[in-house]
């Protein structure tokens, strides 16, 4: 989705999380959990209620 970076303030995806795991960037487990939550938050911001993605 080309407009994603313009809409979402703090982008996060599974490949970035994997990179952070491989780089040992997570010091505490909650940091990982927060990134997972951020993916969900970003999806809710980007895909508004009523979009075909949110209706599935």
Buried (B, 14 or more C-beta within 10 A) or exposed (E): EEEBEEEBEEEBEEEBBEEBEEEEEBEEEEEBEEBEEBBEBBBEEBBEEEEEEEEE
